[in-house]
Amino acid sequence: MALFDNPFDASRRLNRGGCSCGAHPSQSEHDAGLPSGDAAMERVVESTVMRALFPHDAERRAFLRSVGAATALAAVSQFLPTRFVAEAFAEGGKPEKTDLKIGFIPITCATPIIMAKPMGFYEKQGLNVDVVKTAGWAVIRDKTLNREYDAAHMLAPMPIAISLGVGSNPQPYTMPAVENVNGQAITLAMKHKDRRDPKDWKGFKLAVPFDYSMHNYLLRYYLAEAGIDPDTDVQIRAVPPPEMVANLRADNIDGFLAPDPVNQRAVYDGVGFIHILSKEIWDRHPCCAFAASQDFVTQTPNTYAALLRAIIEATTYASKAENRKEIAAQIAPANYLNQPVTVVEQVLTGTFADGLGSVRKVPDRVDFDAFPWQSFAVWIMTQMQRWGQIKGDVDYATVAAKVYLATDAAKLMKQNGLTPPETTTKTFVVMGKTFDPAKPKEYLDSFKIKRAG
């Protein structure tokens, strides 16, 4: 009997002829019709139980013929619920480590990581997690590399940069879940409300949160499409998100491409206006991520799985519009975002003042989708090459697969009753240009303004 064969089918034989049921010319054709996913896991448990009860196949088949498959299944399930066993097996063993520290930057991109603490998602998985507010991305990176943090809220490009040794010593790093999609904007000082054309921005001083960030790459992309060279026509500097509004108010910068709630806080304080949402540059682009070292994944696999389950569940909860106001109230307090609830609500609900006298309604201004598409990683690496952060040949697909753990995410999404994508890559459009992850070099070569040769 094959592993996934129905053990309650009396016609199944131990000795195979063509295939294990005798109805197919080959075992491969037989296997093509077998169950997958959770159904396959349950079938394995059922088969194991029946093999233990009836070591000799003839006895099992005689028993099934006498009582019938339904009666046999009911009898076995009464003493050992196979669905429960299958779920327990799929969810893995007890976490090796339950007391964890996760660093985060106080922005709405970290919503799933933050909300999982006060709303009990970590506790549900048997974890005692301390979410630690951190000053900036370099600090997040260094504390995680030094193992002061077990895992962290990171910018989507950071695990790639760490793995490649860009900006730090190389260390294998993983990104098993995206925290949010969209959720950024270009905000300008109020004095520039009549300078909305980026072609007029020569000489501007602009801020992004970190060199290895979607904010940096999207701002550079936006400027270059307008004919502005981001390295020679403007100044782009890294400023931690909590300091951006103060720098705008002090006239140290003309604007920023920042994560929320920074943009909305600038509007709330009357010092800036929202020029364009990042979703208008690339709709459903990745922004931030849940990240952990490869060592954490391999040395504490059960802890890793439990933590990822909590993050995916929290991300799924946050993806529902009806939950956004509740979440805003949970993450606004001083120990988390330290923002007025109305600012956080405007971001999460997508009904917001733009600083120019209008109230806009964009429900997916920020959204939450955990799946780490490996094509996101490939796009990020093309931009790293474009601006000279990495040089030489890059094995895009291999790096993407090692860092963006789409397979792990898909498995745990299935456990949570979700339907993950069937593939790990997809095409998407950035400012009207289609990106094909199978042709990264052609994409990179198509840009006129770039540092890459």
N, C-alpha and C positions, 0 to 999 in steps of 0.2 A: 504493500500500500504506500502511495506517495504521501509526502508530508501534509499536503493540503487537501487530500481526498476526504470525502465525507465519511467519517467512521461509523455513521448510523445507516449506511447503505449496505444491505446484505449482499449485493451483487459484486462489491469490490473484493478483489482477490489479492493475496500476497504475491503470488507468482504472476508476472506480467507477460502478456502476449500482445506485442505491438504497443499497448499502453496499459496502465494499471486497471482500467475498467473494461478493456477489450473492445471498446466501441470506436477507437480511433486508430489510424494506421501507425501513428508514432506517439511517443510520450510528449514531444514538444507540442503537437496539436492538442493533446489532452490538457497540457498545462496552460495553454492559452485561454482556456475557459474557466480556470480556477479563480477563486475569490482573491481580492487584494485588500490592502489597508486593514481596517479594524476587523473586517470579516475574516481575513486570513489569519489574524492573530487569534481570534476566537476558535477557528478551525484547528489551529495547532494545539491549543489547550484541550479541546474535545478529543483530538486524536491521542494525545498523551494520556488522558484519563482512560480511554477505552483500551489502549494498549496495556495499561497497568491492570485493568480489571480482567482482560481476556488476553493472556500472553500468546495463546494459540488462536490463529485467525479463524479456524474452523469453528471453535467454540463461540466466538463473537458473532459469526454469521448465523449459526444455529439459533443463538439467543435472539437476534434481531428478527429472524423469520418467525419465531414463536410469539413474540410480544409486539412486534412492529416498531418502526423507527421513532414515532411520536412518543410512545410509552417509554421506550428506552431513554430518550433524551430527557423526558420529564423526571424519570427516576434518578438519573445521574445529576441533573441540575438541582434536585431537591437537597442533595447532600453536598454538592460542590457547584455553585453557580459559575458556569464557565465564562459568562460575559464579565462577571466581576473579576475573575482571575485574569482574564485577558487584559482588562483595563489596568489592573495592578501591575501586570508584567510590562505592559507598554509604558507605564509611567516610571518604571525604574525603581531602584531601591531607595533606602533612607539616605537623605543628604549626608555626605561625609562631614560637612561643616555647616552649622546653622546660623552662627553669628557672623554677619557680613557687613562690610562698609562699601557703599556705592557713592562716588562723587558725582555732583551735578552742578551745572551753571544755572542760576535762577532766571530761566527763560521758559516760555510756554512749550518750546520744543521738547523739554524734559518732562512734559505732563505725565506720560505713563509711568516713568520711573518715580516721580514724586508722589503721584496720587496712590500708587500701590502701597505706600506706607500708611497714610491715615485711613485708607479705605479697605485695608485688610487683605490685599491680594498676596502680599508676601507671607503673611501669617497663615493664610489658607494652604500654602505649600510647605508649611512647617519651618519657615525661615524667620529669623529675627534680624531685620535689615535696618541699619542706620544709614539714612540718606544724608550726605554731608554737603552742605552748600560750599562751593569752591570759587575762588576769585577769578580765575581765568583758565583758558584752554591749555596753556603751557603747564600750569600747575596740575590740572587734571591729568595730563599726559605723564608728567614726572612722578606724581604720587601713585599712579597706576603701575608704571614701570618699576617703581621701588617697592611695589606690593603693599603700600599703605592702604590702597583701595583694592578690593577684590574684583570689582568691575566698575564701569563708569558710563556716564552720559558723555558721548563724544560727537564731534562733527563727523558726518559721513565719510569725508576723505581721510580722517586721522588714522584709522586702523590700517589703511593702505600705506600712508606715509610712514607709519611706525614699522610696518612689515618690510618696506623697501629701504628703511634707514634714511629717509628724507627728513632732515631737521632733528634727528635723534639717532642714537645707536639702533641698528636694526634688531627687531625682536618679533617673532611670529605673533601676529595679532588677529583677532577675529571680530566680525560684526554679524552676529546671528539674527539681529532684528533692527529694522528701521524704526525710529521713534515717531517721526512725523514727516509728512509731505507738505509742500508749500510752507506757509508760516513765516515768510520773510517779506521785506519791502525795502524800496529805496525811499528814504525820507530826506528832505532838504530843509534848510533853514528858511524861515518865513520870508526873509529878504529876497529869496530866489523864486517866489511864487510866479513871477512873470518870465522865468528862464526855464521853461519846461522841456526845451529841445536839448538833448544831450550833446548835440553838435556845438552848443554854446558854452560847454562846461570846461573849456581849456583853462588851466590854472586852478581848478577846484582842488580842494583838499578833502578827500573822502576817506571814510573809515570802514573797515570790515573787522569782524571779531578775531580772525586768525588767518595766517597765510594759507593754511591747508584747510580751507572751508568752502562749502558751496557758495557762501556769500561772496568770497573773493573771486571765484570762477564765474559766477553769474554776473557780477558787476563788470568784470573784465570783458565778458562776452557782450554784454549790453553796450558798453562803451565802444568796443571795437566795431560792432555792427553799425555804429553811428559815425565811424571813421576816426574815433578818438583812440590814440595809442595809450593804453593804461599805464605804461611805464615812462612815457616822455611828455604826454600832454596834461596829465593830472598827477597828483600825489595820492597814493593809497597807503594808508597806515593801519596797523593792527591796534585796535582799542578794545579792551574787555567790554562786553555788553553792558554791565552795570554802570560804566563810566561814559557811555556814549551821549546820553542826553545832556549831562553836565558839560561835555566838550562842545556840544552844539550850542548850548546856552552861552558859553563863554566865547563863542566865535572862533574856537580853535579849528573847527572843521566846517565845511559847507554842507555836508550831508553824510549819509552812511547807507550801506546796504546791510541791514541788521535783522536778527531774529526778533520776534515779538516776545514780550510786550513792549520792547524798546520803542518801536515805531509809534505804537498807540500812546505810550507815555509821553513822547515828544508832543503829540497832538494835545493830550490832556493838559500838559503844562503850557501850551501855547507857544512853544519855541520852534515847532516844525510842522510840515504837512507831508502827507503820504503821496509821493509822486507816482509810484507804480508798485503794485504787488508783484512779488516774485513769480506767482502763478501765471502772470501775464507774460513772463519771459519763457517759462517752461512749466506748463501745468502738471502738477503732481510730481514735481522733482523731489528727491530725497533731501532732507535737511540734517537732522541729527539722528543719532543711533545709540543703541545699547551695545557696548563693546566689552570684550574681555580678552586676556592673554590666552594664547594657545595652551600654556601650562595650566591655567585655571580650568580650561575645558577638559584636558586630558587627565589631570591629577585629581580633580573632584567632579567626575562626570555626573553623578546624581545631583549634587548641589547646582551644577551648571544647568541641568535639565529642569530642576525645580524653579530656579531663578528665571529661566527663559519662559517657562510656562506662566509664571506670574506676570512677566512683562507682556507676553502676547495676550493674556486675558485682559490686562489693564488697557492695552492698546485697542483691543476690540471694543471694550466698554466706552473708551473715549471716542471711538469712531462714530458713535450714535449721537445724533444732534440733540436728542431729548435729555442726554446726560450732561451736557456741557455746562449748564448753570450750576449744577450740583458740584461738578469738578472744579469750576472756577472758585467757589467758596472754600473748597478744601485746600487748594494750592496757593491762594492769594496771601495767606498770613506771613508774618515777618520771618518765620523760620524756613519758609520756602521761597516764594517769589518776592515777598515784601512789596506788594502793589495794591492799590485800591481795587476792590472786587469789580467795580464797574469797568476798569481798564482791562482786566483779565476776561471778563464777560464779553466785551466788545470783540476781543480777539477770537475767543473760542466759538462764539455764536455767529460771527461774521457780519453782525449789524453794528456799524461803527461810523464815527465821525472821521472825515478825512483831513480836517484842518483847513479846508478851503470853503467851508460853509455847507458841505453836503453830507448827508448820511447815506452810506453805501450798504448794500446787502449782498454779501458774498459768502454763502454758507460754508464753502470749502476754502476760505481764506487760509485756514490751517486745517489739516485733516490728519488722520492717524491710520496708517497701514503698515503692518509689521514686516511684510515680505521683503527680503533683501535682494532685489533683482540684481543679478550679476552684471547685467548690461549697464546699471548705474555705475558700478565700479570701473567698467571699461571706459565710459564717458569721462569719468573723473580723471583717469590716467591720461586720456588724450589731452585734457586741459593742463595737467601737470607737465606734460611734455611741451605743449604749446607755449607755456610761459617759462620754460627752462628750469623747472623744479626737478625734473628727472631727464636724464640724457641717455642716448643710445637706444638699442632695441629693447622692447618690453614684451614679455609674454603675457599679453593682456588676459587671455582666457584662464591661464593657470593661476595668475595672481588673484583674479576675481573669484575663482572657485575656492581658493584657499582662505580668503579673507571674508567674503560675503557668503555666510553659511546657509544658503537657500534650502538645502536638503534638510538640515536640522529644523529650520523654521517650518517647512512644509509638514514634517512629521508631527510636530507639536501642535500646529494649527489643526491637523486632522483629529488629534486627541481632544481638542477643544470643540469639536463639532463644526469646524470651519472647512471651507473648500479652498485649498491653496491653488495657485496657478499650476498648470501641467508642465510648464517649462520654466527655466531660470533666466531667460533673456527675452527681451522684446525690443522693438523699435519704438522711438518716440520723437517728438518734434520740439526743437528749441528755436524760438524766434523764426519759425517758418521753414527751418532746415531739418530734414529727417536724419536721424542718427541710426545707422545700422551697426549693431555691435559686432557683426562679422567682418566689417570693413573699417576698422579704426584708423588705419594709416591713410586711406583715401579721405576720410573725414578730416583728419589733421592737416593733410596737404591742401585742403580746400580753402583754408583761411589765409587772407591776405596779411592781416596784422598778427604777428606771432614772433616769438623768440626762437622757436625750433627751426633748424635748417631744412 
